[in-house]
Amino acid sequence: MHLYTPFKVSLLAAAIALTGCGGDSSSSSSKDEVVDEVVDEGNGTGGGDTGTPVSGFTISANGGVSTLGNGGNGGDLYVEKYNSASALTLKKGGSVDSSYTLPAHELDLGTNPVTVTENVTVYRVHDEDEASRTLPPAGTLYMLDEDMEDYGPDDNELEVYRLYKSDGLTALGAKSTQVTGLVIETGAALILPKVHGNTVSLYLRNDVQNNGLITTAKQPDTDSRIGLELYTAAYYGSGSIDVAGDAQTYHGQRGGQVSVYAHTIVNSGAITTSGANDGAEGNSGGDAGDISFAANIFLENAGALTAAGGTSPSYSGGEGGDINLSALELYNSGAISANSGAGRNGYSYSSSQVDVALVALRTLINTGDISAKGAKAHGDGNYNASKGGDIYLNLLPSFEDVSLDKKLVTTGNLTVDGGSTEQEATGRAGSGGNIYIQAGDEYLAEGDSPDEDTASALSTQFVVAGNISANGGNTDQADDGSNAHAGTGGVIRIEGYDQSTSNVESGLFGYDSISLQGGVGMTGGYGGDVEILSGDMRDERGGSYVPSLSGPLSNEIDLNVDGGSSLAQAVEVGEDEERGYGRSAGDVELLVENGFAYLQPGVLTLNNTGSVTANAGRSYTELSGNNNHGGSLLVRAPDAVTHTANFSAVGGHDERVASGSDLNGHVGGEGGDLLVISQYAAAAVEGTVDVSGGNGQRRGGDAGIVNMFAKTALTAKGTYTLNGGNAEASAEDALSTEGGDAGFVTLMSAAYNSSLEATVTAEAGAGDLVGESKLIMVDADCESDFCNVEDIIALDIPR
């Protein structure tokens, strides 16, 4: 994982040192030209009960679908909150407050400003060209090559061009002719010339107001567009910056990079660094350039940021560019796109170099859609699609010498789907990218800061809404599919490291469902895993652990971690027989954890009303049974646990008809398990539970188990089904079939007051040989016909 910070680029520090007063100054003669502000009223908490109502969102990291190859595995989801008594909440509804107010700010153009009212190409004075060193005519904007040898104070190396406006009299590079601030009016363009390298680095002491266009000169017959680095006290404007690759001058040209470093940035214009499309010239699509905005104080972006790879009909598509935004306070409502371009062949299906990172030190509010999708692949051949990029939304843990409340709110759609293969492409589909949303840091949560001069926050909150998609790509091939594997789902990790003083609610709001299903294929993919945790951050010091806090957990969102099914089926006589496996479902854990729970009596509760579906996929083969079992659900907390939700974890069925020569296999998968635990209080469970084994031609799968444990009281209501899977009775051959064993239910209260009020069905599966019945134990009592005394006697208990 990359570490992104506003101060990781040394050039920024040098630029800030050179800019002096910057955009906060009121000494400018042009201070009456005030920038248009985009300001939302209010300073809401961002949390779940105030602001705009939200609903209907989904989180998905499903494995891709493959018609002839393997379905992709589902991705994994982690939602974790640490170190405060405030709640972790996952809701189907709720409200989110994404409002904010920017500090007051004025445009400051300094003592020698320039306003661009028409298209102007900046003149470059060359080091190596004596003829160009003649003083340009009065009014000409120009740059000097020798400025690139100037450095900032304290040996901070900053090689930049300065901008001058000739008066026709004063010598080249005279300080009195240096432009301090710049305004580009609507309809006008500032065009920067070709330089030695691939990027023009331009420095202005004061502010830039861009309401028109900043671009670089087009370069025929070169494979890369010149980019722009802009160092300025403040950058404001609704105008665009465009250094995209230009297909008219070079098919598949790479886009240039754009970097803006300032004290403050307010942008509503389009920033484009995309690679050019190939057209029909036989080249690859152009790679996009990177986009970086870094501000010392605040950064507000409402413009579209596009760093997309170019497409190609005959070669590889271009790769998307990195997009990085960083500031003390960061507010983004613009659409951010770093998608890779479609081509005959994508980049790696399992790794990606494309990152989109939004990083703040105090406040991060994102309401814009962000995408970094992998490239599709097409064409007749073994061509692979590419992996989706990675998205980082990081609220970093430190701000020197300041103790502040910190908040991360995101409501925009986040998409990092892997690319699919199309037409006749027979390679692998791309895996879904990864999404990391992190508020705070475990070091500060433990009180063990990596920087002794850094003060921790009063509270650190995360609020997540909007659709989140990290699905694997699909394959659709016309050949035998031997290499045609669909993409796996990505990893989605949402973490918050709060402070012990916090009382703000964090969580996910407005989500109907979370889906991490394995994809279908000739062989299905495995379902992904879910962990939702409210925990402590115990820090070991001096050989012992220092206590920290945890909060309650509440979940309403439905979870699906089904394993993928096989598409294989019976064929006509004389055709090649299809066979394939269904795969196991994923596991789900809902947890409240604290090693010092006695310090928070009655607080560490868990309430789940979201259904969980963890069924294994259907098989059509003779060797199933081991890798197509239902998933497990663990619900555990120190204090009261309430689980009123349906749970289905049926083992996979094997539907292929056995023949007399098939001595083994044709086995249904085992059912999953349900485990509910209250360590120090009561547990109440109600819902429909099905952990039956899958059917198989030779043998049915064994059912799973339902175990519930509590300290003070335990109540179980609803309908529980734990049937063994059925096997076909065989009258045509001498091979006996066997039904699966039934599951068992155990309720255990330390107070011996468990109450089983549910309807329980636990029947052995049918077959030539009937499977074993299982038991129902409620505290010290066996409440089933079969109490399995043999197993108890067989326990190796010291006597």
Buried (B, 14 or more C-beta within 10 A) or exposed (E): EEEBBBEBBEBBBBBBEBBEBBBBBEEBEBEEBEBEEBEBEEEBBBBBEBBBEBBEBBBBBBBBBBBBBBBBBBBBBBBBBBBBBBBBBBBBBBBBBBBBEBEEBBBBBBBBBBBBEEEBBBBBBBBEEEEBEEBBEEEBBBBBBEBBEBEBEEEBEBBBBBBBBBBEEBEBBEEEBBBBBBBBBEEBBBBBBBBEEBBBBBBBBBBBBBBBBBBBBBBEEBBBBBBBBBBBBBBBBBBBBBBBBBBEBBBBBBBBBBBBBBBBBBBBBBBBBBBBBBBEBEBBBBBBBBBBBBBBBBBBBBBBBBBBBBBBBBBBBBBBBBBBBBBBBBBBBBBBBBBBBBBBBBBBBBEBBBBBBBBBBBBBBBBBBBBBBBBBBBBEEBBBBBBBBBBBBBBBBBBEEEEBBBBBBBBBBBBBBBBBBBBBBBBBBBBBBBBBBBBBBBBBBBBEBEEEEBBBBBBBBBBBBBBBBBBBBBBBBEEEBEBBBBBBBBBBBBBBBBBBBBEBBBBBBBBBBBBBBBBBBBBBBBBBBBBBBBBBBBBEEEEEEBBBBBBBBBBBBBBBBBBBBBBBEEEEEEEEEBBBBBBBBBBBBBBBBBBBBEBBEEBBBBBBBBBBBBBBBBBBBBBBBEBBBBBBBBBBBBBBBBBBBBBBBBBBBBBBEBEEEBEEBBBBBBBBBBBBBBBBBBBBBBBBBBBBBBBBBBBBBBBBBBBBBBBBBBBBBBBBBBBBBBBBEBEEEEBEBBBBBBBBBBBBBBEEEBBBEBEBBBBBBBBBBBBBBBBBBBBEEBBBEBBBEEEEEEEEEEE
